[in-house]
C-alpha cells in the first residue's frame, strides 16, 4: 500500500518537473523529452509491477486522495465562479464618480486600500462599502496581489499604478506583482514602499502630461508658422520673439506643474501619517435557488466550511488586525 503511494508520487513529480523545466527553467525540448522518457519509463514499469497489491489494501490511500482532490476541485470551482461573478458585475468608472460626488459621501483623512482579485474595473464590494459607510478616504487604492510564473520581480517593478476617475478624486488602481521566490514584506515596509512608488507615479504622470502638452503646442505653432516661412525678414524676427514668449510661458507652466506635484506628495505624506486602513471584501458565496442539489452542497456547505475554517486572508497578506476592516457582501452564483 505504501509502495503504491510512493511510486505514484514519484510519477506525479516527474510530470510536474517536466512542466517546470519547460515553463520556468526553459530548457531545450530535446533535453526535456530525454528526461521524461528515461525517468517516466522506469517509474511506469515499477508502478505497473506493484499495482497487483491494490486489492490487498492499496485502495485506502487512493480513497483518501480522492477525497482531498474532491475538496480541491470544489474550492477551485467556486473560486473561479466567484471571480467571474465579480468580473461580470464590475462597476463602471462613471458610476463610481457619481457615487463620490453625492452630497452624503464625504472624504475622511487617511489612506484606504481595498484588496480585490480584479486587476481592472471597480469591484462590486465598493458600492456596498459606500452604501453602508458613506465615506471614502482622501487617498483610496484598489489593491491586487498577483503572483507571476517567474522567480523574482525587481522591487522597482513591483507596483503598477493607474489613475481611476478624475485626478482630484485621488483614486488609484495598484497591482503588486511577486515571483514564486518572493516573500511578502512586513506591513510597515510594504506601506512605505507603496507610498514611495505612488509618489513617483504621480511625478511621472505629471511629467508625461506636461511633455504631451508641450508637444501639442509645438505642433500648433509649427502649423501656424509654416505658411509664413517665405515672408520678409521682419516677420522672422516677430516669429523669433513669439518663440521666446512661448518658451517663457512653457517655463511658467513647468514651474506650476512641479509645484503642484510637490504639493500632491506632501498631501500623501500627511494622509499616511493620519493612518492607513486595509479593507477586504468578506464575500458569502451561495448557490442560486434554481441550482442543482450537487451544486448547492458544494457551494453552500463544502466551500463555506473550507473558507471559514482553513483561510484567513489578512494573515496571508500580512495585514495588521488593528488596521483591517472587512466589508460583507453576498454573491449568488
BARO-771407 format. One record per residue (C-alpha): residue number from 1; x, y, z. Coordinates in steps of 0.2 Angstrom, whole numbers, plus 2048, in hexadecimal, padded with zeros to 3 digits. Example, Ala and Ser with C-alpha at 12.3 -4.5 7.8 and 13.67 -1.06 7.14 Angstrom:
// residues 2
<site><num>1</num><c1>83E</c1><c2>7EA</c2><c3>827</c3></site>
<site><num>2</num><c1>844</c1><c2>7FB</c2><c3>824</c3></site>
END
This chain:
// residues 333
<site><num>1</num><c1>800</c1><c2>800</c2><c3>800</c3></site>
<site><num>2</num><c1>80E</c1><c2>80C</c2><c3>805</c3></site>
<site><num>3</num><c1>818</c1><c2>807</c2><c3>7F6</c3></site>
<site><num>4</num><c1>80A</c1><c2>80C</c2><c3>7EA</c3></site>
<site><num>5</num><c1>808</c1><c2>81D</c2><c3>7F2</c3></site>
<site><num>6</num><c1>81B</c1><c2>820</c2><c3>7F1</c3></site>
<site><num>7</num><c1>81D</c1><c2>81B</c2><c3>7DF</c3></site>
<site><num>8</num><c1>80D</c1><c2>824</c2><c3>7DA</c3></site>
<site><num>9</num><c1>815</c1><c2>834</c2><c3>7E2</c3></site>
<site><num>10</num><c1>825</c1><c2>831</c2><c3>7D8</c3></site>
<site><num>11</num><c1>81B</c1><c2>830</c2><c3>7C8</c3></site>
<site><num>12</num><c1>811</c1><c2>840</c2><c3>7CC</c3></site>
<site><num>13</num><c1>822</c1><c2>849</c2><c3>7D0</c3></site>
<site><num>14</num><c1>829</c1><c2>844</c2><c3>7C0</c3></site>
<site><num>15</num><c1>81A</c1><c2>84B</c2><c3>7B6</c3></site>
<site><num>16</num><c1>81B</c1><c2>85B</c2><c3>7C0</c3></site>
<site><num>17</num><c1>82E</c1><c2>85D</c2><c3>7BF</c3></site>
<site><num>18</num><c1>82C</c1><c2>85C</c2><c3>7AC</c3></site>
<site><num>19</num><c1>820</c1><c2>86A</c2><c3>7AC</c3></site>
<site><num>20</num><c1>82C</c1><c2>874</c2><c3>7B7</c3></site>
<site><num>21</num><c1>83A</c1><c2>871</c2><c3>7AB</c3></site>
<site><num>22</num><c1>830</c1><c2>876</c2><c3>79C</c3></site>
<site><num>23</num><c1>828</c1><c2>886</c2><c3>7A4</c3></site>
<site><num>24</num><c1>833</c1><c2>88C</c2><c3>7B1</c3></site>
<site><num>25</num><c1>845</c1><c2>886</c2><c3>7AE</c3></site>
<site><num>26</num><c1>842</c1><c2>887</c2><c3>79B</c3></site>
<site><num>27</num><c1>84D</c1><c2>878</c2><c3>797</c3></site>
<site><num>28</num><c1>84F</c1><c2>871</c2><c3>785</c3></site>
<site><num>29</num><c1>841</c1><c2>866</c2><c3>77F</c3></site>
<site><num>30</num><c1>84C</c1><c2>858</c2><c3>77B</c3></site>
<site><num>31</num><c1>854</c1><c2>858</c2><c3>78D</c3></site>
<site><num>32</num><c1>842</c1><c2>858</c2><c3>794</c3></site>
<site><num>33</num><c1>83C</c1><c2>84A</c2><c3>789</c3></site>
<site><num>34</num><c1>84B</c1><c2>83F</c2><c3>78E</c3></site>
<site><num>35</num><c1>848</c1><c2>842</c2><c3>7A0</c3></site>
<site><num>36</num><c1>836</c1><c2>83E</c2><c3>79F</c3></site>
<site><num>37</num><c1>838</c1><c2>82E</c2><c3>795</c3></site>
<site><num>38</num><c1>846</c1><c2>827</c2><c3>7A0</c3></site>
<site><num>39</num><c1>83F</c1><c2>82B</c2><c3>7B1</c3></site>
<site><num>40</num><c1>82D</c1><c2>829</c2><c3>7AB</c3></site>
<site><num>41</num><c1>830</c1><c2>818</c2><c3>7A4</c3></site>
<site><num>42</num><c1>839</c1><c2>811</c2><c3>7B4</c3></site>
<site><num>43</num><c1>82B</c1><c2>818</c2><c3>7BF</c3></site>
<site><num>44</num><c1>81D</c1><c2>811</c2><c3>7B4</c3></site>
<site><num>45</num><c1>825</c1><c2>800</c2><c3>7B4</c3></site>
<site><num>46</num><c1>827</c1><c2>800</c2><c3>7C7</c3></site>
<site><num>47</num><c1>815</c1><c2>806</c2><c3>7CA</c3></site>
<site><num>48</num><c1>80D</c1><c2>7F9</c2><c3>7BF</c3></site>
<site><num>49</num><c1>817</c1><c2>7EB</c2><c3>7C8</c3></site>
<site><num>50</num><c1>810</c1><c2>7F0</c2><c3>7D9</c3></site>
<site><num>51</num><c1>7FE</c1><c2>7F4</c2><c3>7D4</c3></site>
<site><num>52</num><c1>7FA</c1><c2>7E2</c2><c3>7D7</c3></site>
<site><num>53</num><c1>7FA</c1><c2>7E6</c2><c3>7EA</c3></site>
<site><num>54</num><c1>7EB</c1><c2>7F2</c2><c3>7E8</c3></site>
<site><num>55</num><c1>7DE</c1><c2>7E5</c2><c3>7EE</c3></site>
<site><num>56</num><c1>7E9</c1><c2>7E2</c2><c3>7FD</c3></site>
<site><num>57</num><c1>7E5</c1><c2>7F3</c2><c3>805</c3></site>
<site><num>58</num><c1>7EC</c1><c2>7FF</c2><c3>7F8</c3></site>
<site><num>59</num><c1>7DB</c1><c2>807</c2><c3>7F5</c3></site>
<site><num>60</num><c1>7DB</c1><c2>810</c2><c3>806</c3></site>
<site><num>61</num><c1>7E8</c1><c2>81D</c2><c3>802</c3></site>
<site><num>62</num><c1>7E0</c1><c2>81E</c2><c3>7F1</c3></site>
<site><num>63</num><c1>7CF</c1><c2>822</c2><c3>7F9</c3></site>
<site><num>64</num><c1>7D7</c1><c2>82F</c2><c3>804</c3></site>
<site><num>65</num><c1>7DF</c1><c2>837</c2><c3>7F5</c3></site>
<site><num>66</num><c1>7CF</c1><c2>838</c2><c3>7EC</c3></site>
<site><num>67</num><c1>7C7</c1><c2>841</c2><c3>7FB</c3></site>
<site><num>68</num><c1>7D5</c1><c2>84E</c2><c3>7FB</c3></site>
<site><num>69</num><c1>7D4</c1><c2>850</c2><c3>7E9</c3></site>
<site><num>70</num><c1>7C1</c1><c2>852</c2><c3>7EA</c3></site>
<site><num>71</num><c1>7C3</c1><c2>860</c2><c3>7F7</c3></site>
<site><num>72</num><c1>7D0</c1><c2>869</c2><c3>7EC</c3></site>
<site><num>73</num><c1>7C5</c1><c2>867</c2><c3>7DD</c3></site>
<site><num>74</num><c1>7B6</c1><c2>86F</c2><c3>7E7</c3></site>
<site><num>75</num><c1>7C1</c1><c2>87D</c2><c3>7ED</c3></site>
<site><num>76</num><c1>7C8</c1><c2>881</c2><c3>7DB</c3></site>
<site><num>77</num><c1>7B6</c1><c2>880</c2><c3>7D3</c3></site>
<site><num>78</num><c1>7AE</c1><c2>88C</c2><c3>7DF</c3></site>
<site><num>79</num><c1>7BD</c1><c2>898</c2><c3>7DF</c3></site>
<site><num>80</num><c1>7BD</c1><c2>899</c2><c3>7CC</c3></site>
<site><num>81</num><c1>7AA</c1><c2>89C</c2><c3>7CC</c3></site>
<site><num>82</num><c1>7AC</c1><c2>8AA</c2><c3>7D9</c3></site>
<site><num>83</num><c1>7BA</c1><c2>8B2</c2><c3>7CF</c3></site>
<site><num>84</num><c1>7AF</c1><c2>8B2</c2><c3>7BF</c3></site>
<site><num>85</num><c1>7A0</c1><c2>8B9</c2><c3>7C9</c3></site>
<site><num>86</num><c1>7AB</c1><c2>8C7</c2><c3>7CF</c3></site>
<site><num>87</num><c1>7B1</c1><c2>8CA</c2><c3>7BD</c3></site>
<site><num>88</num><c1>79F</c1><c2>8CA</c2><c3>7B7</c3></site>
<site><num>89</num><c1>799</c1><c2>8D6</c2><c3>7C4</c3></site>
<site><num>90</num><c1>7A8</c1><c2>8E3</c2><c3>7C3</c3></site>
<site><num>91</num><c1>7A2</c1><c2>8F5</c2><c3>7C6</c3></site>
<site><num>92</num><c1>7A6</c1><c2>901</c2><c3>7B8</c3></site>
<site><num>93</num><c1>7B1</c1><c2>910</c2><c3>7BC</c3></site>
<site><num>94</num><c1>7A3</c1><c2>91C</c2><c3>7B8</c3></site>
<site><num>95</num><c1>798</c1><c2>914</c2><c3>7C5</c3></site>
<site><num>96</num><c1>7A6</c1><c2>915</c2><c3>7D2</c3></site>
<site><num>97</num><c1>7A8</c1><c2>927</c2><c3>7CE</c3></site>
<site><num>98</num><c1>795</c1><c2>92A</c2><c3>7D1</c3></site>
<site><num>99</num><c1>796</c1><c2>921</c2><c3>7E2</c3></site>
<site><num>100</num><c1>7A5</c1><c2>92C</c2><c3>7E7</c3></site>
<site><num>101</num><c1>79C</c1><c2>93C</c2><c3>7E2</c3></site>
<site><num>102</num><c1>78D</c1><c2>939</c2><c3>7EC</c3></site>
<site><num>103</num><c1>78A</c1><c2>945</c2><c3>7FA</c3></site>
<site><num>104</num><c1>789</c1><c2>938</c2><c3>808</c3></site>
<site><num>105</num><c1>79A</c1><c2>930</c2><c3>803</c3></site>
<site><num>106</num><c1>7A8</c1><c2>939</c2><c3>80C</c3></site>
<site><num>107</num><c1>7BB</c1><c2>937</c2><c3>80B</c3></site>
<site><num>108</num><c1>7C3</c1><c2>932</c2><c3>81C</c3></site>
<site><num>109</num><c1>7D6</c1><c2>934</c2><c3>820</c3></site>
<site><num>110</num><c1>7E2</c1><c2>926</c2><c3>81D</c3></site>
<site><num>111</num><c1>7E6</c1><c2>919</c2><c3>80F</c3></site>
<site><num>112</num><c1>7DA</c1><c2>90B</c2><c3>80B</c3></site>
<site><num>113</num><c1>7DF</c1><c2>8FB</c2><c3>802</c3></site>
<site><num>114</num><c1>7D1</c1><c2>8EF</c2><c3>7FC</c3></site>
<site><num>115</num><c1>7D8</c1><c2>8DE</c2><c3>7F8</c3></site>
<site><num>116</num><c1>7D0</c1><c2>8D6</c2><c3>7E8</c3></site>
<site><num>117</num><c1>7D5</c1><c2>8C8</c2><c3>7DC</c3></site>
<site><num>118</num><c1>7D0</c1><c2>8D2</c2><c3>7CE</c3></site>
<site><num>119</num><c1>7DD</c1><c2>8DC</c2><c3>7C5</c3></site>
<site><num>120</num><c1>7D1</c1><c2>8E6</c2><c3>7BA</c3></site>
<site><num>121</num><c1>7C1</c1><c2>8EF</c2><c3>7BE</c3></site>
<site><num>122</num><c1>7B9</c1><c2>8F3</c2><c3>7CF</c3></site>
<site><num>123</num><c1>7B4</c1><c2>8E4</c2><c3>7DA</c3></site>
<site><num>124</num><c1>7A2</c1><c2>8E2</c2><c3>7DF</c3></site>
<site><num>125</num><c1>7A6</c1><c2>8E3</c2><c3>7F1</c3></site>
<site><num>126</num><c1>7AB</c1><c2>8F6</c2><c3>7EF</c3></site>
<site><num>127</num><c1>799</c1><c2>8FC</c2><c3>7ED</c3></site>
<site><num>128</num><c1>794</c1><c2>8F1</c2><c3>7FB</c3></site>
<site><num>129</num><c1>7A1</c1><c2>8FA</c2><c3>806</c3></site>
<site><num>130</num><c1>79B</c1><c2>90B</c2><c3>801</c3></site>
<site><num>131</num><c1>789</c1><c2>905</c2><c3>805</c3></site>
<site><num>132</num><c1>78D</c1><c2>900</c2><c3>816</c3></site>
<site><num>133</num><c1>79A</c1><c2>90D</c2><c3>81A</c3></site>
<site><num>134</num><c1>798</c1><c2>91C</c2><c3>810</c3></site>
<site><num>135</num><c1>7AA</c1><c2>922</c2><c3>811</c3></site>
<site><num>136</num><c1>7BA</c1><c2>91F</c2><c3>807</c3></site>
<site><num>137</num><c1>7CB</c1><c2>922</c2><c3>80C</c3></site>
<site><num>138</num><c1>7D4</c1><c2>931</c2><c3>805</c3></site>
<site><num>139</num><c1>7E0</c1><c2>926</c2><c3>7FB</c3></site>
<site><num>140</num><c1>7D8</c1><c2>915</c2><c3>7F6</c3></site>
<site><num>141</num><c1>7E0</c1><c2>906</c2><c3>7ED</c3></site>
<site><num>142</num><c1>7D9</c1><c2>8F6</c2><c3>7E6</c3></site>
<site><num>143</num><c1>7E6</c1><c2>8EA</c2><c3>7EA</c3></site>
<site><num>144</num><c1>7EA</c1><c2>8D9</c2><c3>7E1</c3></site>
<site><num>145</num><c1>7F7</c1><c2>8CD</c2><c3>7E5</c3></site>
<site><num>146</num><c1>7FD</c1><c2>8C2</c2><c3>7D7</c3></site>
<site><num>147</num><c1>80A</c1><c2>8B4</c2><c3>7D6</c3></site>
<site><num>148</num><c1>813</c1><c2>8B2</c2><c3>7C6</c3></site>
<site><num>149</num><c1>81B</c1><c2>8A2</c2><c3>7BF</c3></site>
<site><num>150</num><c1>82D</c1><c2>8A9</c2><c3>7C1</c3></site>
<site><num>151</num><c1>839</c1><c2>8A8</c2><c3>7CF</c3></site>
<site><num>152</num><c1>83A</c1><c2>8BA</c2><c3>7D5</c3></site>
<site><num>153</num><c1>833</c1><c2>8CB</c2><c3>7D0</c3></site>
<site><num>154</num><c1>83F</c1><c2>8DA</c2><c3>7D1</c3></site>
<site><num>155</num><c1>839</c1><c2>8E5</c2><c3>7E0</c3></site>
<site><num>156</num><c1>839</c1><c2>8F4</c2><c3>7D4</c3></site>
<site><num>157</num><c1>82D</c1><c2>8EB</c2><c3>7C9</c3></site>
<site><num>158</num><c1>822</c1><c2>8E4</c2><c3>7D7</c3></site>
<site><num>159</num><c1>814</c1><c2>8F0</c2><c3>7D6</c3></site>
<site><num>160</num><c1>809</c1><c2>8F5</c2><c3>7C7</c3></site>
<site><num>161</num><c1>7FE</c1><c2>905</c2><c3>7CA</c3></site>
<site><num>162</num><c1>7F0</c1><c2>90C</c2><c3>7C0</c3></site>
<site><num>163</num><c1>7E5</c1><c2>91B</c2><c3>7C3</c3></site>
<site><num>164</num><c1>7D3</c1><c2>917</c2><c3>7C6</c3></site>
<site><num>165</num><c1>7C6</c1><c2>925</c2><c3>7C2</c3></site>
<site><num>166</num><c1>7CA</c1><c2>937</c2><c3>7C3</c3></site>
<site><num>167</num><c1>7DB</c1><c2>93D</c2><c3>7CA</c3></site>
<site><num>168</num><c1>7D3</c1><c2>947</c2><c3>7D8</c3></site>
<site><num>169</num><c1>7CB</c1><c2>937</c2><c3>7DF</c3></site>
<site><num>170</num><c1>7DC</c1><c2>92F</c2><c3>7E3</c3></site>
<site><num>171</num><c1>7D6</c1><c2>91E</c2><c3>7DF</c3></site>
<site><num>172</num><c1>7E3</c1><c2>911</c2><c3>7D9</c3></site>
<site><num>173</num><c1>7E4</c1><c2>900</c2><c3>7D2</c3></site>
<site><num>174</num><c1>7F4</c1><c2>8F6</c2><c3>7D8</c3></site>
<site><num>175</num><c1>7FA</c1><c2>8E5</c2><c3>7D4</c3></site>
<site><num>176</num><c1>808</c1><c2>8DE</c2><c3>7DF</c3></site>
<site><num>177</num><c1>811</c1><c2>8D0</c2><c3>7D5</c3></site>
<site><num>178</num><c1>81C</c1><c2>8C2</c2><c3>7DE</c3></site>
<site><num>179</num><c1>826</c1><c2>8B4</c2><c3>7D7</c3></site>
<site><num>180</num><c1>824</c1><c2>8A2</c2><c3>7DF</c3></site>
<site><num>181</num><c1>835</c1><c2>8A5</c2><c3>7E9</c3></site>
<site><num>182</num><c1>82F</c1><c2>8B6</c2><c3>7EF</c3></site>
<site><num>183</num><c1>829</c1><c2>8B8</c2><c3>801</c3></site>
<site><num>184</num><c1>81C</c1><c2>8C5</c2><c3>806</c3></site>
<site><num>185</num><c1>824</c1><c2>8D4</c2><c3>80F</c3></site>
<site><num>186</num><c1>81F</c1><c2>8D9</c2><c3>821</c3></site>
<site><num>187</num><c1>810</c1><c2>8E5</c2><c3>822</c3></site>
<site><num>188</num><c1>81B</c1><c2>8F4</c2><c3>826</c3></site>
<site><num>189</num><c1>828</c1><c2>8F0</c2><c3>819</c3></site>
<site><num>190</num><c1>81A</c1><c2>8ED</c2><c3>80C</c3></site>
<site><num>191</num><c1>810</c1><c2>8FD</c2><c3>810</c3></site>
<site><num>192</num><c1>820</c1><c2>908</c2><c3>80F</c3></site>
<site><num>193</num><c1>825</c1><c2>900</c2><c3>7FE</c3></site>
<site><num>194</num><c1>814</c1><c2>902</c2><c3>7F7</c3></site>
<site><num>195</num><c1>812</c1><c2>914</c2><c3>7FC</c3></site>
<site><num>196</num><c1>824</c1><c2>918</c2><c3>7F5</c3></site>
<site><num>197</num><c1>81F</c1><c2>910</c2><c3>7E4</c3></site>
<site><num>198</num><c1>80E</c1><c2>919</c2><c3>7E4</c3></site>
<site><num>199</num><c1>817</c1><c2>929</c2><c3>7E5</c3></site>
<site><num>200</num><c1>823</c1><c2>925</c2><c3>7D7</c3></site>
<site><num>201</num><c1>814</c1><c2>920</c2><c3>7CD</c3></site>
<site><num>202</num><c1>80C</c1><c2>931</c2><c3>7CF</c3></site>
<site><num>203</num><c1>81C</c1><c2>939</c2><c3>7CB</c3></site>
<site><num>204</num><c1>81E</c1><c2>92F</c2><c3>7BB</c3></site>
<site><num>205</num><c1>80C</c1><c2>931</c2><c3>7B6</c3></site>
<site><num>206</num><c1>80E</c1><c2>944</c2><c3>7B8</c3></site>
<site><num>207</num><c1>81E</c1><c2>945</c2><c3>7AE</c3></site>
<site><num>208</num><c1>816</c1><c2>93A</c2><c3>7A0</c3></site>
<site><num>209</num><c1>806</c1><c2>946</c2><c3>79F</c3></site>
<site><num>210</num><c1>811</c1><c2>955</c2><c3>79F</c3></site>
<site><num>211</num><c1>81C</c1><c2>94E</c2><c3>791</c3></site>
<site><num>212</num><c1>80C</c1><c2>949</c2><c3>787</c3></site>
<site><num>213</num><c1>805</c1><c2>95B</c2><c3>789</c3></site>
<site><num>214</num><c1>816</c1><c2>963</c2><c3>783</c3></site>
<site><num>215</num><c1>816</c1><c2>957</c2><c3>774</c3></site>
<site><num>216</num><c1>804</c1><c2>95C</c2><c3>76F</c3></site>
<site><num>217</num><c1>808</c1><c2>96E</c2><c3>771</c3></site>
<site><num>218</num><c1>818</c1><c2>96C</c2><c3>767</c3></site>
<site><num>219</num><c1>80E</c1><c2>964</c2><c3>759</c3></site>
<site><num>220</num><c1>801</c1><c2>972</c2><c3>759</c3></site>
<site><num>221</num><c1>80F</c1><c2>97F</c2><c3>758</c3></site>
<site><num>222</num><c1>817</c1><c2>977</c2><c3>74A</c3></site>
<site><num>223</num><c1>807</c1><c2>976</c2><c3>741</c3></site>
<site><num>224</num><c1>804</c1><c2>988</c2><c3>743</c3></site>
<site><num>225</num><c1>815</c1><c2>98D</c2><c3>73E</c3></site>
<site><num>226</num><c1>817</c1><c2>982</c2><c3>72F</c3></site>
<site><num>227</num><c1>80D</c1><c2>98D</c2><c3>722</c3></site>
<site><num>228</num><c1>818</c1><c2>99C</c2><c3>727</c3></site>
<site><num>229</num><c1>829</c1><c2>995</c2><c3>725</c3></site>
<site><num>230</num><c1>82B</c1><c2>99E</c2><c3>714</c3></site>
<site><num>231</num><c1>827</c1><c2>9AF</c2><c3>71A</c3></site>
<site><num>232</num><c1>833</c1><c2>9BD</c2><c3>71E</c3></site>
<site><num>233</num><c1>841</c1><c2>9BD</c2><c3>72B</c3></site>
<site><num>234</num><c1>837</c1><c2>9C9</c2><c3>737</c3></site>
<site><num>235</num><c1>82A</c1><c2>9BB</c2><c3>738</c3></site>
<site><num>236</num><c1>837</c1><c2>9AF</c2><c3>73D</c3></site>
<site><num>237</num><c1>83C</c1><c2>9BA</c2><c3>74B</c3></site>
<site><num>238</num><c1>82A</c1><c2>9BB</c2><c3>751</c3></site>
<site><num>239</num><c1>829</c1><c2>9A8</c2><c3>751</c3></site>
<site><num>240</num><c1>83A</c1><c2>9A7</c2><c3>75B</c3></site>
<site><num>241</num><c1>832</c1><c2>9B2</c2><c3>768</c3></site>
<site><num>242</num><c1>823</c1><c2>9A7</c2><c3>768</c3></site>
<site><num>243</num><c1>82D</c1><c2>998</c2><c3>76B</c3></site>
<site><num>244</num><c1>836</c1><c2>9A1</c2><c3>77A</c3></site>
<site><num>245</num><c1>825</c1><c2>9A5</c2><c3>781</c3></site>
<site><num>246</num><c1>81F</c1><c2>993</c2><c3>77E</c3></site>
<site><num>247</num><c1>82F</c1><c2>98C</c2><c3>787</c3></site>
<site><num>248</num><c1>82C</c1><c2>998</c2><c3>796</c3></site>
<site><num>249</num><c1>81A</c1><c2>993</c2><c3>797</c3></site>
<site><num>250</num><c1>81F</c1><c2>981</c2><c3>796</c3></site>
<site><num>251</num><c1>82B</c1><c2>984</c2><c3>7A4</c3></site>
<site><num>252</num><c1>81E</c1><c2>98B</c2><c3>7AF</c3></site>
<site><num>253</num><c1>812</c1><c2>97C</c2><c3>7AC</c3></site>
<site><num>254</num><c1>821</c1><c2>970</c2><c3>7B0</c3></site>
<site><num>255</num><c1>824</c1><c2>97A</c2><c3>7C1</c3></site>
<site><num>256</num><c1>811</c1><c2>979</c2><c3>7C6</c3></site>
<site><num>257</num><c1>811</c1><c2>967</c2><c3>7C1</c3></site>
<site><num>258</num><c1>820</c1><c2>962</c2><c3>7CC</c3></site>
<site><num>259</num><c1>818</c1><c2>96D</c2><c3>7DA</c3></site>
<site><num>260</num><c1>808</c1><c2>963</c2><c3>7D8</c3></site>
<site><num>261</num><c1>811</c1><c2>952</c2><c3>7D9</c3></site>
<site><num>262</num><c1>81A</c1><c2>957</c2><c3>7E9</c3></site>
<site><num>263</num><c1>80A</c1><c2>95C</c2><c3>7F1</c3></site>
<site><num>264</num><c1>802</c1><c2>94C</c2><c3>7EC</c3></site>
<site><num>265</num><c1>811</c1><c2>942</c2><c3>7F4</c3></site>
<site><num>266</num><c1>810</c1><c2>94C</c2><c3>804</c3></site>
<site><num>267</num><c1>7FD</c1><c2>948</c2><c3>804</c3></site>
<site><num>268</num><c1>801</c1><c2>936</c2><c3>803</c3></site>
<site><num>269</num><c1>80D</c1><c2>937</c2><c3>811</c3></site>
<site><num>270</num><c1>801</c1><c2>940</c2><c3>81C</c3></site>
<site><num>271</num><c1>7F3</c1><c2>933</c2><c3>818</c3></site>
<site><num>272</num><c1>7FF</c1><c2>924</c2><c3>81C</c3></site>
<site><num>273</num><c1>803</c1><c2>92C</c2><c3>82D</c3></site>
<site><num>274</num><c1>7F1</c1><c2>92D</c2><c3>831</c3></site>
<site><num>275</num><c1>7EF</c1><c2>91A</c2><c3>82E</c3></site>
<site><num>276</num><c1>7EE</c1><c2>90C</c2><c3>821</c3></site>
<site><num>277</num><c1>7DE</c1><c2>901</c2><c3>821</c3></site>
<site><num>278</num><c1>7DE</c1><c2>8F0</c2><c3>818</c3></site>
<site><num>279</num><c1>7CC</c1><c2>8EA</c2><c3>812</c3></site>
<site><num>280</num><c1>7C8</c1><c2>8D9</c2><c3>80C</c3></site>
<site><num>281</num><c1>7B8</c1><c2>8D2</c2><c3>805</c3></site>
<site><num>282</num><c1>7B1</c1><c2>8C4</c2><c3>80F</c3></site>
<site><num>283</num><c1>7A6</c1><c2>8BC</c2><c3>802</c3></site>
<site><num>284</num><c1>799</c1><c2>8AF</c2><c3>807</c3></site>
<site><num>285</num><c1>797</c1><c2>8A4</c2><c3>7F7</c3></site>
<site><num>286</num><c1>787</c1><c2>89B</c2><c3>7F5</c3></site>
<site><num>287</num><c1>77F</c1><c2>890</c2><c3>7E7</c3></site>
<site><num>288</num><c1>770</c1><c2>897</c2><c3>7DE</c3></site>
<site><num>289</num><c1>75F</c1><c2>890</c2><c3>7E2</c3></site>
<site><num>290</num><c1>75D</c1><c2>887</c2><c3>7D1</c3></site>
<site><num>291</num><c1>76E</c1><c2>87E</c2><c3>7D3</c3></site>
<site><num>292</num><c1>770</c1><c2>86C</c2><c3>7D4</c3></site>
<site><num>293</num><c1>771</c1><c2>863</c2><c3>7E5</c3></site>
<site><num>294</num><c1>783</c1><c2>85E</c2><c3>7E2</c3></site>
<site><num>295</num><c1>788</c1><c2>870</c2><c3>7DE</c3></site>
<site><num>296</num><c1>77F</c1><c2>876</c2><c3>7EE</c3></site>
<site><num>297</num><c1>788</c1><c2>869</c2><c3>7F9</c3></site>
<site><num>298</num><c1>799</c1><c2>86F</c2><c3>7F1</c3></site>
<site><num>299</num><c1>796</c1><c2>881</c2><c3>7F2</c3></site>
<site><num>300</num><c1>78B</c1><c2>883</c2><c3>802</c3></site>
<site><num>301</num><c1>794</c1><c2>876</c2><c3>80D</c3></site>
<site><num>302</num><c1>7A4</c1><c2>870</c2><c3>807</c3></site>
<site><num>303</num><c1>7AC</c1><c2>880</c2><c3>801</c3></site>
<site><num>304</num><c1>7A4</c1><c2>88A</c2><c3>810</c3></site>
<site><num>305</num><c1>7AC</c1><c2>87D</c2><c3>81C</c3></site>
<site><num>306</num><c1>7BD</c1><c2>87F</c2><c3>813</c3></site>
<site><num>307</num><c1>7BD</c1><c2>892</c2><c3>813</c3></site>
<site><num>308</num><c1>7B8</c1><c2>894</c2><c3>825</c3></site>
<site><num>309</num><c1>7C4</c1><c2>887</c2><c3>82C</c3></site>
<site><num>310</num><c1>7D3</c1><c2>887</c2><c3>821</c3></site>
<site><num>311</num><c1>7D6</c1><c2>899</c2><c3>81A</c3></site>
<site><num>312</num><c1>7DA</c1><c2>8A9</c2><c3>822</c3></site>
<site><num>313</num><c1>7DE</c1><c2>8B6</c2><c3>814</c3></site>
<site><num>314</num><c1>7E5</c1><c2>8C3</c2><c3>820</c3></site>
<site><num>315</num><c1>7F3</c1><c2>8B7</c2><c3>826</c3></site>
<site><num>316</num><c1>7F8</c1><c2>8B2</c2><c3>815</c3></site>
<site><num>317</num><c1>7F9</c1><c2>8C4</c2><c3>80F</c3></site>
<site><num>318</num><c1>802</c1><c2>8C9</c2><c3>81F</c3></site>
<site><num>319</num><c1>7F5</c1><c2>8D6</c2><c3>824</c3></site>
<site><num>320</num><c1>7F4</c1><c2>8DD</c2><c3>836</c3></site>
<site><num>321</num><c1>7E4</c1><c2>8D8</c2><c3>83F</c3></site>
<site><num>322</num><c1>7E2</c1><c2>8EA</c2><c3>847</c3></site>
<site><num>323</num><c1>7E2</c1><c2>8F2</c2><c3>835</c3></site>
<site><num>324</num><c1>7D7</c1><c2>8E5</c2><c3>82D</c3></site>
<site><num>325</num><c1>7C5</c1><c2>8E8</c2><c3>828</c3></site>
<site><num>326</num><c1>7BA</c1><c2>8DB</c2><c3>820</c3></site>
<site><num>327</num><c1>7AB</c1><c2>8DF</c2><c3>815</c3></site>
<site><num>328</num><c1>79E</c1><c2>8D1</c2><c3>814</c3></site>
<site><num>329</num><c1>795</c1><c2>8CD</c2><c3>803</c3></site>
<site><num>330</num><c1>78C</c1><c2>8BE</c2><c3>7FC</c3></site>
<site><num>331</num><c1>78F</c1><c2>8B7</c2><c3>7EB</c3></site>
<site><num>332</num><c1>782</c1><c2>8AB</c2><c3>7E3</c3></site>
<site><num>333</num><c1>78A</c1><c2>8A0</c2><c3>7D6</c3></site>
END
